Amino acid sequence: MLLNYIWIGFFLLACAVGLLKLTISGNYEVFPAMMQALFDMAELSVTGIALPLVGAFAFWMGMMRIGEEGGAVKILAKIVNPLFGAIFPDVPKNHPAQGAIMMNFSANMLGLDNSATPLGLKAMQHLQALNPSKESASNSQIMFLVLNTSGLTLIPVGVMAMRAANGAVNPTDIFIPILLATFCSSVGGLIVAGLFQKINLLNKYILGYIGGAAAFLGLLVWWLIGLPQEKMKLVSEVLSACTLFGFICWFLVLGLIKKIDLFSSFIDGAKEGFSVAVRIIPYLVAMLCAIGVFRAAGCMDYLLDGLKWIAAFFVTDLGFIDSLPTAFMKPLSGSGARAMMVESMQQFGADSFKGRLSCVFQGTTETTFYVLTVYFGSVGIKKYRHALSAGLLADLIGIIAAILVAYLFFGN
């Protein structure tokens, strides 16, 4: 419902500003520019973005299907089992909810959105069975939702595909920056929810897992920032590409060990990827046309100028402001944020700082309002308690981390 009002608002605000420019300033070009932007964005949505996405989505969804059937999700679930036991203390050991939770997070980390959602809904049903107050979210349900909205992803397939479709020289160069930013968002969400719920964050498993991951990523960043700027970009690009190709090889090896028909599995997944690319066309057309009209009327410039005026009181470098619409839209709508990201790459260039930062924003967090609505709504939860505030705080941490990481990797 909120996205509905935002979408309508783009058009009505653009119309109001256009009328003011026409009647007061005598700007006779504003409405023709708005209509041209509308048609340009409609064409871009299909021929410039959706069609190029088909190949990328088909390939990655095909590989993901091999990884899923080969057991990659189950392996990740076993690895994180002790950690989830510590942060979900109300869930009995070996309860079915544990398996569904771990499978959901593992699928999310591998970018298996279509598999993650039904697993997440199943986990919520198991958690609801343990919930003593059926209309009020339990601590375990809130922790589960906050970690979902923080969006920890190992392979940002959609973002890389969008970068490729928009002409990025190296679509994978945002892999490590997104990994760092989404790690900060996820840890932030865990800490915030843990403080609300008075969970012992000094538990040996929590400290061990988070400390180990933080140490690894910290050493990675320390090593990278010690390199000259150009070499750091080159090394991060090569490391990102090698890591992603390593996942591909790992999936194939697991499939060979399981003796599955790799080619048939790939084809089945690729068909699903084709369907995903086609299904997002209406969303792209709707949002990109609205954003195009909004920008052509000058509304986007007014909004960003206002943000720059406020930010100037606190910082001197305002280069990140133009990418903030993606960050603001992400908690509300994944398709809306995707459209904002694409519009940013179209406006400034896929390999510009602003274009890359928009991509990092897109890959850092999840759609908080959507996830809360769908997951809680599926089991009849009406009282969210601290779920929304904890989720939004995790989003804020992710946004700040994304900005800092983008300046580290892509700043001049």
Summary of the structure (lengths in Angstrom):
residues: 412
radius of gyration: 21.8
end to end distance: 40.2
largest distance: 72.0
contacts: 1439
relative contact order: 0.16
helix: 79%
strand: 0%
